[in-house]
Amino acid sequence: MLSRRCFVAGGICTGILAGPFAASAHTAGSFQLDPRFAPQTVRYPGYGSGTIVVDISNRFLYLSLEDDTARRYGVGVGRAGLSLKGAAVVGRKAEWPSWRPTRNMVRRNPEKYARYANGVPGGRNNPLGARALYLYRGGRDTLYRIHGTNEPSSIGRSVSNGCIRMLNDHVIDLYERVPVGTQVVVL
């Protein structure tokens, strides 16, 4: 006879009961987020309310609030030499975005990325996760994103091809708080 625990665990692993985050729950396994990377309100002066600031060195993204505070999230960032630096703006937002590796990603690692050259539709197995904020400069897409991830263990690390990764539930929270046009500063 099938126990309730077995039924629920099986449903989560196959995505039957887990809903849109089945891949994240399954991929996470025994992953435990370091508490310092959990969303929290911190003192953070120097930026106007509503500005997103990404501190690559310390692996944090800050959404500036009023009264010199910010909502801070832990992030995964690009490997050395692959990160965007400076000012940008959120030029577009997408829920469950599709993804296509850049030509440079395919060139650097064809074994890993060439098979995705035609793109991957949005969904649980997509590398951009549940939401994406597309970063623009001068009205042009920089090809860098702030997005969810199906690799939760990458939070707090330098592992990406340059994008800013967040846990899916954290990027959903940020996505709901910022409009297109939000200023972004990457330090």
Backbone as a ProteinNet text record, in pm:
[ID]
protein_1_A
[PRIMARY]
MLSRRCFVAGGICTGILAGPFAASAHTAGSFQLDPRFAPQTVRYPGYGSGTIVVDISNRFLYLSLEDDTARRYGVGVGRAGLSLKGAAVVGRKAEWPSWRPTRNMVRRNPEKYARYANGVPGGRNNPLGARALYLYRGGRDTLYRIHGTNEPSSIGRSVSNGCIRMLNDHVIDLYERVPVGTQVVVL
[TERTIARY]
84.1	0	88.6	48.9	124.4	94.3	197	177	161.9	104.2	87	222.8	323	455.7	514.7	504.2	555.3	481.7	351	270.8	310.5	319.3	355.7	497.4	592.4	730.9	740.6	671.2	671.4	610.1	502.5	438.6	529.1	601.9	693.9	805.1	863.2	973.2	930.4	807.2	763.2	694.2	674.9	613.7	462.2	400.6	255.3	195.2	251.2	194.5	272.1	391.8	478.9	449.9	373.9	345.4	466.7	475.9	578.1	720.9	742.8	879.1	929.4	869.6	910.6	1057.6	1107.5	1248.8	1337	1298.1	1378.6	1380.3	1264.4	1258.6	1340.2	1328.5	1401.1	1551.5	1589.5	1730.2	1793.5	1714.9	1769.2	1815.7	1745.9	1783.4	1794.7	1912.4	1932.9	1993.3	1985.9	2041.8	1979.5	2063.1	2018	2082.7	2001.2	2051	2117.3	2237.7	2304.2	2211.6	2180.1	2085.1	2119.8	2246.2	2281.1	2231.4	2201.9	2151.9	1999.6	1931.7	1785.5	1744.6	1631	1586.2	1568.4	1617.4	1605.7	1621.9	1568.8	1583.4	1708.7	1793.8	1921.6	1940.9	2028.6	2065.9	2152.7	2118.6	2194.1	2174.3	2252.1	2237	2307.7	2270.2	2344.8	2274.8	2160.8	2090.7	1944.8	1887.1	1747.8	1654.2	1541.8	1441	1401.6	1397.4	1359.9	1476.8	1597.9	1716.5	1761.5	1798	1857.5	2009.1	2077.2	2223.6	2272.2	2360.9	2417	2562.9	2595	2731.2	2789.8	2859.6	2913.4	3012.1	3099	3201.9	3143.2	3034.9	2975	2854.7	2814.6	2705	2569.9	2541.6	2412.4	2350.6	2218.5	2140.3	2057.3	2059.1	1983.9	1877.1	1756.3	1652	1636.5	1684.1	1682.7	1540.2	1520.3	1391.7	1409.9	1307.8	1320.2	1396.3	1438.4	1506	1637.6	1713.4	1845.9	1844.8	1739.1	1733.4	1716.5	1731.7	1713.8	1668.6	1601.5	1571.1	1690.2	1755.9	1876.3	1848	1898.4	1884.4	2023	2045.8	2167.2	2154.8	2266.2	2265.4	2387.7	2377.3	2491.3	2530.6	2658	2707.2	2797.1	2839.6	2924	3064.9	3122.4	3262.6	3347.7	3469.3	3560.6	3564.5	3545.8	3552.6	3424.4	3320.6	3196.5	3079.4	3103.1	2993.7	2977.6	2853.9	2821.3	2862.7	2915	2949.7	2889.9	2855.6	2805.7	2654.8	2602	2458.6	2382.8	2259.4	2167.5	2026.3	1929.6	1789.4	1713.6	1611.1	1525.6	1444.4	1477	1411.4	1293.4	1285.8	1177.9	1172.8	1055.1	1036.3	960.8	988.5	917.4	894.4	775.8	743.6	773	838.9	880	938.3	1047	1103.9	1169.7	1171.4	1249.5	1395.9	1485.3	1628.7	1700.9	1799.5	1889.1	2030	2126.9	2264.3	2315	2398.7	2458.2	2560.5	2597	2700.6	2831.1	2863.1	2986.5	2981.8	2865.6	2853.5	2877.5	2817.9	2835.6	2982.1	3044.4	3185	3276.2	3251.8	3335.7	3318.3	3196	3169.5	3067	3109	3014.2	2954.9	3031.7	2979.6	2858.4	2857.9	2749	2633	2662.7	2558.5	2510.9	2587.3	2548.6	2412	2380.9	2252.3	2132.6	2157.7	2050.2	2046.1	2123.8	2136	2002.4	1905.5	1773	1680.8	1729.8	1653.4	1585.7	1542.5	1471.9	1345.8	1229.1	1106.4	1103.9	1025.7	1010.6	951.3	981.8	928.7	1025.2	990.5	1068	1211.5	1241.2	1376.9	1457.9	1403	1471.2	1572.5	1694.3	1796.7	1761.3	1666	1630	1527.5	1478.8	1388.6	1253.1	1194.6	1056.3	1035.3	1134.7	1120.4	1255.4	1248.4	1371.3	1348.2	1447.7	1453.6	1566.6	1534	1629.6	1696.9	1829	1903.7	1942	1911.1	1934.6	2025.2	2096.1	2175.2	2148.6	2118	2096.1	1987	1886.6	1777.7	1808.7	1926.9	1967.3	1985.9	1943.9	1958	2106.4	2149.5	2290.2	2316.5	2210.7	2214	2241.5	2243.4	2254.9	2116.7	2093.3	1963.7	1980.7	1877.9	1858.1	1747.4	1774.9	1677.1	1679.1	1579.1	1572.2	1672	1679.2	1770	1712.5	1744.9	1711.3	1834.1	1934.5	2054.8	2071	1992	1995.5	2131.9	2214.3	2346.3	2440	2400.7	2484.2	2471.9	2374.6	2358.4	2477.3	2537.3	2655.3	2785.5	2776.9	2897.1	2912.4	3032.3	3061.5	3067.6	2955.6	2951.1	2883	2811.2	2730.8	2812.7	2746.6	2807.4	2791.1	2758.9	2751.5	2621.7	2515.4	2386.8	2385.5	2286.8	2266	2155.8	2188	2093.2	2034	1905.4	1835.9	1753.3	1725.1	1630.4	1498	1423.1	1299.2	1201.6	1180.5	1085.9	1138.5	1269.2	1326.2	1311.5	1335.6	1321	1174.3	1083.8	941	908.1	960.6	939.4	994	1117.3	1176.9	1096.6	1059.6	983.3	855.4	787.9	663.2	688	806.9	837.6	891.3	941	1005.6	937.2	921.3	864.7	973.5	932	1021.8	1064.9	1191	1245.8	1326.2	1323.2	1400.1	1548.1	1614.4	1757.5	1832.8	1939.8	2021.5	2166.9	2235.8	2378.6	2449.6	2547.5	2624.9	2765	2800.4	2931.1	3036.1
-117.9	0	124.2	223.3	347.6	440	476.5	568	711.3	797.1	937.7	1002.8	974.4	1032.3	993.6	868.2	819.8	886.9	899.7	962.6	1108.4	1184	1325.8	1341.8	1264.9	1275.2	1241.8	1137	1101	1209.1	1270.5	1378.4	1498	1530.6	1644.1	1615.2	1496.8	1464.2	1459.1	1422.9	1417.9	1545.6	1639	1765.6	1763.8	1652.2	1642.7	1737.3	1739.9	1821.6	1950	1961	2071	2201.3	2200.4	2323.5	2372.5	2504.6	2558.5	2549.1	2510.3	2505.9	2364.8	2267.4	2128	2108.9	2168	2150.4	2210	2324.7	2387.1	2302	2249.7	2166.8	2039.9	1980.2	1856.5	1883.2	1988.3	2021.4	2059.4	2123.4	2172.2	2058.5	1944.2	1832.8	1876.4	1863	1901.6	2040.7	2117.9	2252.7	2338	2405.7	2500	2634.5	2736.4	2870.4	2927.3	2979.4	3049.1	3162.4	3174.7	3276	3419.8	3450.4	3587.4	3619.3	3515.8	3537.5	3539.7	3521.9	3530.9	3678.4	3707.7	3846.8	3907.7	4029.8	4101.1	4250.3	4329.4	4474.1	4513.2	4591.2	4633.6	4783.1	4841.4	4981.5	4986.4	5077.6	5086.6	5226	5324.1	5461.5	5483.7	5592.6	5636.9	5621.9	5555.7	5536.2	5574.8	5628.6	5669.4	5550.9	5574	5470.7	5410	5278.2	5207.6	5164.9	5206.9	5169.1	5028.4	4948.2	4817.3	4834.5	4786.1	4789.4	4645.6	4602.4	4468.2	4480.7	4424.6	4422.3	4285.4	4281.7	4155.3	4092.5	4173.4	4120.2	4046.9	4100.4	4041.2	3952.3	3943.9	3857	3896.5	4028.2	4078.2	4169.2	4165.3	4260.3	4338.8	4471.7	4559.4	4632.6	4635.6	4722.4	4834.5	4954.6	5068.3	5107.3	5131	5175.1	5314.7	5367	5498.6	5486.6	5600.5	5606.8	5530.7	5532.6	5470.1	5321.5	5251.7	5107.5	5042.8	4911	4836.3	4695.6	4634.9	4492.3	4422.6	4334.7	4269.2	4122.4	4077.1	3937.9	3882.8	3755.9	3689.4	3654.1	3662.6	3634.1	3550.8	3486.1	3426.1	3522.9	3533.5	3631.8	3565.2	3644.9	3595.2	3562.2	3465	3432.6	3554.2	3556.9	3668.8	3704.6	3833.1	3882.9	3869.5	3811.4	3790.9	3873.6	3965.2	4040.1	4178.2	4221.4	4358.2	4449.7	4565.4	4666.1	4798.6	4882.2	5016.1	5024.8	5125.3	5156.2	5088.3	5053.4	4996.1	5031.5	4985.1	5005.3	4876.2	4847.8	4733.3	4773.7	4713.3	4748.4	4660.9	4547.1	4451.7	4353.2	4297.2	4194.8	4078.3	3956.2	3839.9	3736.3	3673.9	3561.6	3433.1	3339	3212.5	3237.5	3314.8	3355.4	3240.1	3254.8	3161.6	3203.5	3116.7	3144.9	3091.3	3165.7	3122.6	3165.1	3074.6	3114.9	3217.9	3307.9	3406.4	3336.6	3401.9	3345.9	3325.4	3419.1	3404.9	3283.4	3254.5	3135.8	3009.4	3003.6	2887.1	2875.5	2988.5	2987.9	2940.8	2989.1	2951.6	2805.2	2754	2618.3	2550.3	2514.4	2456.3	2323.5	2243	2114.9	2133.4	2239	2263.7	2339.7	2439.9	2531.7	2518.3	2456.4	2450.5	2384.9	2283.9	2214.4	2302.9	2416.6	2508.3	2632.8	2632	2750.3	2799.5	2711.1	2752.3	2796.4	2790.3	2838.2	2728.7	2766.7	2679.5	2754.1	2691.7	2760.5	2782.5	2879.7	2905.7	2785.9	2774	2663.7	2623.4	2516.5	2474.1	2436.3	2390	2346.7	2452.9	2570.8	2679.3	2744.4	2772.9	2832.6	2970.8	3042.6	3174.9	3168.2	3050.8	3035.7	3102.2	3144.2	3191.2	3331.9	3417.7	3556.6	3606.2	3708.5	3773.4	3922.6	3998.5	4142.4	4164	4219	4236.4	4372.7	4373.7	4497.1	4561.7	4690.6	4768.3	4886.3	4931.1	5055.2	5127.8	5255.2	5333.8	5275.3	5213.7	5154.6	5019.9	4965.9	4837.5	4731	4610.6	4496.5	4465.5	4457.7	4424.9	4274.5	4195.2	4048.7	3997.5	4087.4	4049.5	4055.5	3968.6	3956.4	3943.5	3982.9	3942.4	3839.2	3716.4	3610.3	3503.7	3419.3	3305	3198.9	3094.7	2985.5	2851.8	2748.1	2612.5	2545.4	2626.3	2580	2660.3	2632	2713.9	2718.6	2616.6	2617.8	2721.6	2785.4	2889.4	3023.4	3037.4	3163.2	3181.1	3299.6	3328.7	3292.7	3251.7	3207.7	3283.6	3277.9	3333	3218	3190.7	3073.6	3098.1	3206.7	3224.7	3282.7	3297.1	3360.7	3511.7	3565	3709.5	3759.6	3683.6	3726.9	3719.7	3786.2	3785.8	3684.7	3580.5	3474.5	3494.5	3461.9	3465.7	3338	3299	3189.5	3230.6	3135.1	3167.4	3248	3208.9	3285.9	3425.9	3445.4	3577.9	3665.8	3610.4	3691.3	3725.4	3638.2	3670.4	3789.2	3788.7	3900.3	4030.8	4027.8	4147.1	4192	4099.2	4126.4	4204.5	4165.9	4233.2	4373.2	4401.4	4529.5	4636.5	4595.3	4693	4699.9	4820.8	4835.3	4841	4825.5	4854.6	5000.9	5028.1	5162.6	5178	5077.3	5082.4	5095.4	5185.8	5205.3	5091.4	5043.7	4934.4	4979.8	4957.8	4988.2	4858.6	4817.8	4696.9	4740	4712.5	4752.9	4646
0	0	0	-73.6	-87.1	29.9	107	219.2	168.3	252.8	216.6	189.2	274.9	258.2	122.5	86.5	-41.8	-157.4	-144.7	-250.1	-269	-158.7	-167.1	-219.2	-166.8	-213.6	-361.5	-403.6	-545.5	-631.1	-583.4	-658	-673.9	-569.9	-578.1	-677.6	-669.2	-759.7	-904.9	-931.6	-1070.5	-1113.5	-1022.2	-1057.1	-1053	-1012.8	-1012.5	-909.8	-789.3	-683.3	-657.4	-708	-669.2	-740.6	-847.3	-918.1	-993.8	-1015	-1103.4	-1053.1	-929	-877.7	-858.3	-923.9	-907.5	-937.6	-1045.1	-1079.6	-971.5	-917.6	-813.2	-687.5	-649	-528.9	-549	-665.3	-693.2	-702.8	-773.4	-790.1	-656.8	-570.3	-444.1	-355.4	-361	-275.7	-131.9	-74.1	64.8	76.2	-28	-27.3	82.5	159	260.2	231.4	210	182.8	307.5	291.1	400.4	445.2	573.8	620.8	579.1	560.1	520.2	379.7	297.9	162.4	154.3	267.5	269.8	258.9	195.1	185.6	324.6	339.1	465.7	442.3	533.5	525.4	602	536.6	595.4	573.8	649.9	628.8	503.9	410.2	284.9	224.7	271.6	222.1	87.6	22.7	-94.1	-227.6	-232.8	-359.3	-343.5	-448.9	-446	-432.3	-368.6	-349.9	-484.4	-489.1	-610.6	-697.8	-664.8	-742.2	-702.3	-800.7	-775.2	-780.3	-676.7	-671.6	-654.6	-743.5	-734.4	-692.7	-577.9	-525	-560.1	-672.9	-723	-625	-565.9	-475.5	-356.1	-302.2	-182.6	-211.5	-337.9	-383.7	-324.9	-328.4	-282.7	-386.6	-393.5	-470.5	-370.2	-383.2	-294.5	-374.7	-322.5	-375.8	-275.3	-313.2	-221.5	-186.3	-58.5	-5.8	51.3	112.4	175.2	306.1	359.2	489.2	493.8	383.8	379.2	414.6	374.2	392	254.7	252.6	127.9	160.8	66	73.7	8.4	84.1	35.7	6.7	-107.8	-151	-181.5	-154.8	-199.2	-346	-418	-561.7	-600.5	-713.9	-781.5	-891.8	-918.9	-1016	-1119.7	-1217.9	-1324.9	-1278.8	-1347	-1322.7	-1357.6	-1310.1	-1333.8	-1482.1	-1508.9	-1645.2	-1724.5	-1666.3	-1741.1	-1688.2	-1597	-1536.7	-1598.3	-1605.2	-1642.9	-1528.6	-1560	-1458.2	-1500.1	-1401.2	-1429.9	-1425.8	-1495.4	-1491	-1603.8	-1574.6	-1672.9	-1626.7	-1702.2	-1667.2	-1699.1	-1620.4	-1652.6	-1775.5	-1888.5	-2014	-2047.2	-1981.7	-2008.1	-1892.9	-1869.4	-1767.2	-1830.1	-1782.8	-1836.1	-1726.4	-1732.2	-1645.8	-1721.8	-1657.5	-1717.5	-1857.6	-1862.1	-1991.4	-2067.6	-2198	-2279.7	-2270.9	-2316.6	-2307.4	-2429.5	-2469.8	-2577.4	-2536.5	-2544.2	-2509.5	-2610	-2563.2	-2654	-2743.6	-2851.4	-2939.6	-2864.5	-2773.7	-2695.1	-2603.1	-2545.4	-2460.5	-2543	-2661.7	-2748.8	-2791.5	-2823.6	-2864.8	-2751.6	-2628.2	-2513.7	-2474	-2487.8	-2441.4	-2533.1	-2655.4	-2751	-2704.5	-2630.9	-2583.7	-2494.2	-2416.5	-2322.7	-2386.7	-2472.6	-2516.1	-2660.9	-2748.9	-2890.7	-2910.1	-2831.5	-2847.9	-2812.6	-2744.2	-2707.4	-2797.3	-2903.5	-2989.2	-3044.3	-3059	-3106.8	-2993.9	-2872.6	-2757.7	-2678.1	-2558.5	-2466	-2423.7	-2438.1	-2396.7	-2246.2	-2202.1	-2059.7	-1988.7	-1860.6	-1781.2	-1672.3	-1602.3	-1484.7	-1515.3	-1634.7	-1667.3	-1738.7	-1754	-1822.5	-1728.5	-1774.4	-1687.9	-1632.1	-1693.9	-1642.2	-1529.8	-1500.1	-1386.5	-1406.7	-1294.7	-1292.1	-1347.1	-1337.7	-1382.7	-1433	-1520.2	-1567.6	-1583	-1541.3	-1563.9	-1664.3	-1780.2	-1889.6	-1874.4	-1871.5	-1849.9	-1982.2	-1992.7	-2114.2	-2084.1	-2187.7	-2185.7	-2316.5	-2306.5	-2427.6	-2516.6	-2456.1	-2532.2	-2595.6	-2569.5	-2629.7	-2522	-2554	-2463.9	-2445.1	-2318.1	-2288.7	-2295.5	-2302.9	-2296.2	-2154.4	-2056.5	-1915.8	-1852.8	-1756.3	-1691.3	-1540.5	-1469	-1330	-1341.2	-1301.4	-1325.9	-1217.9	-1221.5	-1131	-1173.3	-1094.7	-1129.1	-1085.3	-1159.9	-1117.6	-1056.2	-1021.2	-951.3	-822.5	-719.2	-597.5	-529.7	-547.1	-482.6	-544.2	-654.7	-715.7	-643.6	-554.3	-480.3	-386.9	-394.2	-313.7	-382.1	-508.8	-580.5	-712.4	-769.5	-902.9	-1000.8	-1066.9	-1153.9	-1288.1	-1302	-1423	-1537.7	-1651.3	-1768.3	-1763.9	-1648.3	-1631.1	-1573.9	-1587	-1534.1	-1381.7	-1323.4	-1179	-1150	-1074.4	-1042.5	-903.5	-892.2	-763.6	-749.1	-625.6	-607	-670	-722.6	-792.4	-707.6	-580.9	-500.4	-470.3	-465.2	-441.8	-565.6	-684.8	-806.1	-831	-792.5	-804.7	-714.7	-592.5	-500.8	-560.1	-610.6	-671.4	-793.6	-877.7	-1000.3	-969.7	-863	-824.8	-769.2	-722.1	-659	-755.1	-872.8	-961.2	-1098	-1150.9	-1285	-1392.1	-1517.1	-1628.6	-1610.7	-1637.5	-1619	-1492.2	-1404.3	-1280	-1309.4	-1237.6	-1251.8	-1183.3	-1246.4	-1193.4	-1194.4	-1084.3	-1074.1	-1035.7	-1115.1	-1086.8	-1047.4	-921.7	-868	-889.1
[MASK]
+++++++++++++++++++++++++++++++++++++++++++++++++++++++++++++++++++++++++++++++++++++++++++++++++++++++++++++++++++++++++++++++++++++++++++++++++++++++++++++++++++++++++++++++++++++++++++

